[in-house]
Amino acid sequence: MVDPTSDLEEDVDPADAPTCATCGDPIVNSPSHRVVTWVDDGETRQRHFCDDACRDDWDDER
């Protein structure tokens, strides 16, 4: 998977891109990519989203 802090707007193969936690689409060439990160039992968790709409529709499991 691509480093979530990298610039996802450049040359990312859909097979290597993170997928949206809401719609399941690979996140490539998306300037509105969002990431939610939290710590759970000492481990870092994260969810990627295509945009703010998918982020707002997410069923937050935290």
C-alpha angles and dihedrals in degrees: 000000000000119000103262090223093057124100101269093189095078129073100322116160110224089231090060098040124100115254127235112259090218109039100017095230118141110255107234129147090002114143089184095058111146131195129196115200130185141159118246120182090340094310127108115239127188141179126199125213134192093225145329093289092059090044090053092048094051117120095227107222094190 
